[in-house]
Amino acid sequence: MALISVNNIETVYDKYALAVKGVSMEVEEGSIVGIVGPNGAGKSTTLKSISGMIKIERGEVRRGTIEYMGKRIENEDPEKLSRMGIVHVLEGRKVFAELTVKENLMTGLHLRGKFVPSQEDFDLVFQYFPRLKDVMNIRAGYVSGGEQQMVVIGRALMMRPKVLLLDEPSLGLAPKVVTTIFKTVQELRDNEKITIVVADQNVKSVMSLADYVYVLENGRVAMSGTPDELAKKEEMKEFYLGTSSSGERSFRVIRHWKIRRRWV
């Protein structure tokens, strides 16, 4: 049985704005699952549906089910889900700008019911993000984008997650920093046995990392498979990887493909 099962969910905002239209996916324990697709495809909404954060944004899973360790969790309180081990790192590096890096990390302890950090807590973060040692007393709003991304993932680690949901971790970062972040994500799975779901527009990076990948378009799953399987699909090569050998496509052909995909 999968650790997380998403079964044909429909998610709406403000009761009427349909953002996810029948998405299903399986997340096996100890795996890295990738969710890719263009802007507005439903990647962030799918993660928020799993973590319960959708409720904070006046949204709800209207149909379908989400199961975690065999229990139904759709529309559950996000704080309760975080205590159950599902920790969501939101898009946009949501640091507390006026708090120091150290204070930001310490906020991750509160949902564990712990208010005094141990050296072990910090050592876990420093093991994967040694750079944070040098900026611990700097306000988080003044460190670099890459360091802020390290802070929000480090804060999540302080909560000792079973499942880590990462939303656009590469957004706005230099390629070298992106490589470092994705390498660290893989190490967290391998060393800490954390199950990871990563949603990102950086398709090549996600496919180099994930065990299984879902491609979302217009709120639906358009394709899914292992990275090797997807890399062989002509549509994947044409529109996401830029490796197609079929030569240039006319605007008419591309538009036809997009219209067809919209209704699949």
Buried (B, 14 or more C-beta within 10 A) or exposed (E): EBBBBBBEBBBBBEEEEBBBBBBBBBBBEEBBBBBBBBEEBBBBBBBBBBBBBBBEEEBBBBBBBBBBBEEEBBBBEBEEBBBBBBBBBBBEBBBBEEBBBBBBBBBBBEBEEBEEBEEEBBEBBBBBBEEBEEBBEBBBEEBEEBBBBBBBBBBBBBBBBBBBBBBBBBBEBEEEBBBBBBEBBBEBBEEBEBBBBBBBBBBBBBBBBBBBBBBBBBBBBBBBBEBEEBBEBEBBBBBBBEEBEEEEBEEEEEEEBEEEBEEE
